[in-house]
């Protein structure tokens, strides 16, 4: 049952990341990595990851005060901000991060690597966090492999997923 739930969650995330929602995009500053550190002090990868994880559940205003405006997506019907997109520097790469907001609070965080395979990202994250607490490998159909590994952390969890070769990092509270 746990594997079916995880597989369903993976499939829903992939579908959600490709389809998005009907919205109007309004671009704002998005050229620099999202988190600026005091006195340009470089945070460790773990500190950066914890900093990103700490914004789960925060209000849109709190996110903007920490990460800046990014690029926002507004729902045309309710005029509410439903997504914020940022570029972030993590694991030595500039990655794309999408925050999903519901009722003005961050409910979901997806980080999409621009390069690398599931195995390469598994190695990077394992070097930082140790072995995953859970790993699942399955086949959606005979030609499409679905893989996921999860690490439980103090203030949430990080999940690495791959479906059909597309790699996604997901932060959960």
C-alpha positions in Angstrom: 0.0 0.0 0.0 2.9 2.4 0.9 4.5 1.7 -2.5 1.2 2.3 -4.4 0.8 5.6 -2.5 4.3 6.7 -3.2 4.0 5.7 -6.9 0.7 7.6 -7.2 2.3 10.7 -5.5 5.2 10.5 -8.0 2.8 10.3 -11.0 0.7 13.2 -9.7 3.9 15.4 -9.2 5.1 14.7 -12.7 1.6 15.5 -14.2 1.4 18.6 -12.0 4.9 19.8 -13.0 4.0 19.5 -16.7 0.5 20.8 -16.7 0.6 23.7 -14.2 -2.6 25.7 -14.0 -4.4 28.3 -16.1 -2.7 31.5 -15.1 -1.2 34.8 -16.0 2.6 35.1 -15.6 4.1 38.3 -14.2 7.9 38.4 -14.3 9.9 40.1 -11.7 13.6 40.0 -10.7 14.9 36.4 -11.0 18.5 36.6 -12.1 20.3 35.6 -8.9 20.1 32.6 -6.6 17.2 32.8 -4.2 19.0 33.0 -0.8 21.4 35.8 -0.2 23.6 35.1 2.8 24.8 37.7 5.3 28.1 39.3 4.3 28.1 37.1 1.2 29.1 34.2 3.5 28.7 30.9 1.6 26.4 28.5 3.4 27.1 24.7 3.3 24.9 22.6 1.1 23.1 21.2 4.2 22.5 24.8 5.5 21.1 25.8 2.1 18.8 22.8 2.0 17.6 23.4 5.5 17.0 27.1 4.7 14.9 26.1 1.7 13.0 23.5 3.7 12.3 26.0 6.5 10.0 28.1 4.2 7.4 25.2 3.9 4.2 26.5 5.4 5.4 30.2 5.3 3.2 32.9 3.9 3.9 34.5 0.6 5.1 37.6 2.3 7.6 35.6 4.4 8.9 33.8 1.3 9.4 37.1 -0.5 11.3 38.5 2.5 13.7 35.5 2.4 13.9 34.6 -1.3 12.8 37.8 -3.1 10.0 38.0 -5.6 11.1 35.4 -8.1 8.6 35.0 -11.0 5.0 34.7 -9.8 2.0 33.0 -11.4 -1.4 34.4 -10.6 -4.7 32.5 -10.9 -6.9 34.6 -13.3 -10.1 33.7 -11.4 -9.1 34.4 -7.8 -6.2 36.8 -8.5 -4.2 34.9 -5.9 -0.5 34.0 -6.3 -0.4 30.2 -6.9 3.2 29.7 -7.9 6.6 31.4 -7.4 9.6 30.3 -9.4 13.2 30.9 -8.4 16.7 30.0 -9.5 18.7 28.6 -6.7 22.3 27.5 -6.2 22.5 24.0 -4.7 25.0 21.2 -5.1 27.1 23.6 -7.2 24.5 24.1 -9.8 21.8 26.6 -10.6 18.5 24.8 -10.3 14.9 25.8 -10.9 12.6 25.8 -7.8 8.8 26.1 -7.9 6.9 26.9 -4.8 3.1 26.1 -4.9 1.0 28.3 -2.7 -2.5 27.5 -1.3 -4.4 30.1 0.6 -1.3 32.2 0.6 1.0 29.6 2.2 3.8 27.4 0.7 2.4 23.9 0.4 4.8 22.3 -2.1 8.3 22.8 -3.2 9.8 21.1 -6.3 13.4 21.5 -7.4 14.2 20.5 -11.0 17.9 19.8 -11.9 18.8 20.9 -15.4 21.3 18.1 -15.9 22.3 14.8 -14.4 20.7 11.4 -14.0 18.9 9.9 -11.0 22.0 8.0 -10.1 24.2 11.1 -10.2 21.7 13.0 -8.0 21.4 10.0 -5.6 25.2 10.1 -5.2 25.3 13.9 -4.5 22.5 13.7 -2.0 23.8 10.6 -0.3 27.2 12.2 0.1 25.5 15.1 1.9 22.7 13.3 3.9 23.8 9.7 4.1 21.9 6.7 2.7 18.2 7.3 2.0 15.7 6.1 4.5 13.5 4.6 1.8 14.1 3.7 -1.9 11.4 2.4 -4.3 11.9 1.2 -7.9 9.0 0.2 -10.1 7.8 0.2 -13.7 4.9 2.4 -14.8 4.8 0.2 -17.9 7.4 -2.1 -19.4 9.4 0.8 -20.9 9.2 3.5 -18.2 11.1 3.0 -14.9 10.0 5.0 -11.8 12.5 5.4 -9.0 12.3 7.3 -5.7 14.5 7.8 -2.7 13.6 9.7 0.5 15.6 11.2 3.3 13.8 12.0 6.6 15.3 15.2 8.1 14.6 17.1 11.3 12.2 19.6 9.7 10.8 17.6 6.8 11.9 15.2 4.1 13.6 15.4 0.8 12.5 13.0 -2.0 14.5 12.4 -5.2 12.3 11.0 -8.0 12.8 9.9 -11.6 10.1 9.0 -14.1 11.1 8.3 -17.6 14.5 9.9 -17.1 13.2 13.2 -15.7 14.7 13.9 -12.3 12.9 15.9 -9.6 13.7 16.9 -6.0 10.7 17.4 -3.7 10.6 18.9 -0.3 7.9 17.8 2.1 7.0 19.1 5.6 
